[in-house]
Structures are given as C-alpha cells and as structure tokens.
C-alpha cells in the first residue's frame, strides 16, 4: 500500500511539474476569424483574464505551406502554442488548460457538475462539427458530387442537438462554463453560415442566447465579421 501511495505521489508531482513548465507568460493561438472552436478559446481567455497573454495568429487549414501543419499534426484549429513551444489542441484541451492557468474551477466545474458541463460541451461541439461538414460539402466538393444523403445526416445531427438544448434551456444558466461557451459558439456559427434559420423553431434558445450575450461581452467582441 505504501509503495502505491509513493507511486501516486510521483505521478501527481510529475503532472504538476509538466503543468508548471508550460505556464509561460505568452502564448499564440492559431485560429481563423470564423472558427467557432477558436471563438470558444477567445471567449474563455477574455473571461479568465488571459487574453493579453495570447497573440492570435491566423491559420489557413487549406494551405500546405502554413506552419500549422508542423505545429499541430492534424492541421486543425485551434492550436495553442505555449511560450516554450509546447502545442495544445483541440479546443476542449485548450479550455481546460486556460482554466488551470486561472486557478481552476472557473469554467470547468468541480464535482458532479463537471460531467454535465462536459456533456453539454460535447453536444455543442458535435453541432459545430456537423454544421462545418455541411459547409465543407458545398465548399470543397464539385456540385455534381454533392451528397444529399450526407447533408441530410449532418443536418439531422444539428436538428437533434438543438432540440436537446431547447428542451433544457431553462435548466442551465447563461453564465460561463465550458458547456455554455460551446453552445453560444455553436449558435453563433449557425447564425453566420445558415442565416439564423435555427431561431424560428427554438425560442427558448433564442432567449438564452440573448441573456448569454448580455452577460458575456466577449461573445459580441469575438463575433466574426
């Protein structure tokens, strides 16, 4: 039992050394203006008082020459480059790290509430993924190769995700945690790329988003133009 405790202590100490070693004074965020996942990071950084430690460096995920592909093997955004070169990805990892830098428990709840927030974040991220895949179908495939079935599958994910959030819109506050940040960014992306068509069938989410924007100024500050 004693050896087990020693082992656990060493693992904990190693984790603390790692986290301490990557808490540099300046970071770079590789993202794009329209990325809803990058917007999650920007909103979190504003709220946590870390935005002044981050330089936002535009990334072109379609450009083979962009250094993003060397910094993040999947070539996806966002990626956060720490002061000594460590790169963190994706948005979920970055938000967890920023919360750690800010002392913990600011946007990632402790205890049972953590799992509800993580689940809401996963659902909102899934809505964003499905919305992005619909956009990419039109952007990167020739019209004669568009798959109506594929678009229908992705649209169904968005529809079911929104319905789930609509049914729970009064069960969580508009304030900041990883789940509400992700949901606001998902709805903002649907406004940007799908002209807000989600709004007519989801009045409770419309009201929730208005309340979120009133409470979180960085949501408006990070809105893509």
C-alpha positions in Angstrom: 0.0 0.0 0.0 2.9 2.4 0.9 4.5 1.8 -2.5 1.2 2.5 -4.2 1.0 5.8 -2.4 4.5 6.7 -3.3 3.8 5.9 -6.9 0.7 8.1 -6.9 2.6 10.9 -5.3 5.3 10.7 -8.0 2.6 10.8 -10.8 1.0 13.8 -9.2 4.4 15.6 -8.8 5.2 14.8 -12.5 1.9 16.2 -13.6 2.5 19.4 -11.5 6.0 19.8 -13.0 4.6 19.4 -16.5 1.8 21.9 -16.0 4.1 24.3 -14.3 6.6 24.0 -17.1 4.0 25.0 -19.8 2.6 28.0 -18.0 4.7 30.5 -19.9 3.9 34.2 -20.0 2.9 34.4 -23.6 1.0 32.2 -26.0 0.0 32.1 -29.6 -3.4 31.0 -30.7 -3.6 29.6 -34.3 -7.2 30.0 -35.5 -9.3 31.8 -38.0 -11.9 34.5 -37.5 -14.9 32.4 -38.4 -13.9 29.2 -36.5 -16.4 28.5 -33.8 -13.9 26.4 -32.0 -11.4 29.2 -32.0 -14.1 31.5 -30.7 -14.5 29.2 -27.7 -10.9 29.8 -26.8 -11.1 33.6 -27.3 -14.3 33.9 -25.1 -12.7 31.8 -22.4 -9.4 33.8 -22.5 -11.3 37.1 -22.2 -13.4 35.8 -19.2 -10.4 34.3 -17.4 -8.3 37.5 -17.8 -5.7 35.7 -20.0 -6.4 37.4 -23.4 -3.5 39.8 -23.0 -1.2 36.8 -22.8 -2.3 35.5 -26.2 -1.4 36.6 -29.7 -3.9 35.4 -32.3 -2.1 34.2 -35.4 -4.3 33.5 -38.4 -4.1 30.0 -39.8 -5.1 28.6 -43.2 -6.0 25.0 -42.8 -6.1 24.5 -46.6 -2.6 25.8 -47.2 0.1 23.0 -47.1 2.7 25.7 -46.5 1.1 27.0 -43.4 3.2 26.2 -40.3 0.1 25.0 -38.6 0.7 21.5 -40.1 4.1 21.4 -38.4 2.7 22.7 -35.1 -0.4 20.5 -35.0 -0.1 17.2 -36.9 -3.8 17.2 -37.9 -3.6 20.7 -39.3 -6.7 21.6 -37.4 -7.6 24.8 -35.4 -7.5 26.0 -32.8 -4.0 25.2 -31.6 -2.4 27.0 -28.6 1.4 27.4 -28.8 2.9 27.9 -25.3 5.9 30.1 -24.5 8.4 27.3 -24.7 6.9 25.6 -27.8 4.5 23.1 -26.4 1.4 22.9 -28.6 -2.1 22.1 -27.2 -5.1 21.1 -29.2 -8.1 20.9 -29.6 -10.5 23.5 -28.1 -11.5 21.2 -25.2 -7.9 20.7 -24.1 -7.1 24.4 -24.5 -10.1 25.5 -22.4 -9.1 23.0 -19.7 -5.6 24.4 -19.7 -6.7 28.0 -19.6 -8.9 27.2 -16.6 -5.9 25.6 -14.9 -3.8 28.7 -15.5 -6.6 30.8 -14.0 -6.6 28.8 -10.8 -9.1 26.1 -11.7 -12.8 25.8 -11.3 -13.6 29.0 -13.2 -15.1 27.5 -16.4 -14.6 23.8 -15.7 -16.8 23.0 -12.7 -15.7 20.6 -9.9 -17.7 17.6 -8.7 -20.8 16.2 -10.4 -21.4 19.5 -12.2 -18.2 18.8 -14.2 -19.8 15.9 -16.1 -22.9 17.9 -17.0 -20.7 20.7 -18.4 -18.5 18.3 -20.3 -21.6 16.6 -21.8 -23.1 19.9 -22.9 -19.7 20.9 -24.4 -19.6 17.6 -26.3 -23.1 18.1 -27.7 -22.4 21.7 -28.7 -19.1 20.7 -30.3 -20.9 17.9 -32.2 -23.4 20.5 -33.6 -20.5 22.6 -34.7 -18.8 19.6 -36.4 -21.9 18.7 -38.2 -22.5 22.3 -39.3 -18.9 22.6 -40.6 -19.3 19.3 -42.6 -22.3 20.8 -44.4 -20.3 23.9 -45.2 -17.4 21.9 -46.4 -19.6 19.7 -48.6 -20.5 22.8 -50.6 -17.1 24.5 -50.4 -14.8 21.6 -51.4 -16.8 19.2 -53.5 -17.9 19.8 -57.0 -21.7 20.4 -57.3 -22.2 17.1 -59.3 -20.6 15.2 -56.4 -22.7 16.7 -53.6 -24.3 14.1 -51.5 -27.9 14.9 -50.4 -27.8 11.9 -48.1 -24.6 13.2 -46.4 -26.1 16.6 -45.9 -29.2 15.1 -44.5 -27.3 13.1 -42.0 -25.3 16.1 -40.8 -28.4 18.3 -40.7 -30.1 15.7 -38.6 -27.3 15.9 -36.0 -27.7 19.6 -35.8 -31.5 19.4 -35.5 -31.4 16.7 -32.7 -28.7 18.6 -30.9 -30.7 21.9 -30.9 -33.8 20.0 -29.8 -32.0 18.6 -26.8 -30.7 22.0 -25.8 -34.1 23.6 -26.4 -35.7 21.2 -24.0 -33.1 22.1 -21.4 -32.7 25.8 -22.0 -34.1 26.7 -18.6 -32.0 24.1 -16.7 -28.7 25.8 -17.0 -27.7 29.4 -16.5 -26.4 31.7 -19.3 -23.2 32.3 -17.3 -19.8 30.9 -18.2 -18.7 27.3 -18.2 -17.3 25.1 -20.9 -20.8 24.0 -21.9 -22.4 27.4 -22.2 -19.3 28.8 -24.1 -19.6 25.9 -26.6 -23.4 26.3 -27.0 -23.1 30.0 -27.6 -20.4 29.5 -30.2 -22.5 26.8 -31.9 -25.5 29.0 -32.2 -23.3 31.9 -33.4 -21.9 29.7 -36.1 -25.4 28.7 -37.2 -26.2 32.4 -37.5 -23.1 33.0 -39.5 -23.3 30.1 -42.0 -27.0 29.3 -42.0 -28.5 32.8 -41.7 -30.0 32.0 -38.3 -32.7 29.6 -39.6 -32.5 27.7 -36.3 -34.1 30.6 -34.4 -37.7 30.2 -35.5 -38.1 26.7 -34.0 -36.1 27.3 -30.8 -37.5 30.3 -29.0 -36.1 29.2 -25.6 -32.6 29.0 -27.1 -33.0 32.4 -28.7 -33.9 33.9 -25.3 -31.0 32.0 -23.7 -28.5 33.4 -26.2 -29.7 36.9 -25.7 -29.1 36.5 -22.0 -25.7 35.0 -22.6 -24.6 37.9 -24.8 -25.8 40.4 -22.3 -23.8 38.7 -19.5 -20.7 37.9 -21.6 -19.4 40.9 -23.6 -16.7 38.9 -25.2 -19.4 37.0 -27.2 -20.1 40.2 -29.2 -16.4 41.1 -29.2 -15.5 37.9 -30.9 -18.3 37.8 -33.4 -17.0 37.1 -37.0 -17.5 39.9 -39.4 
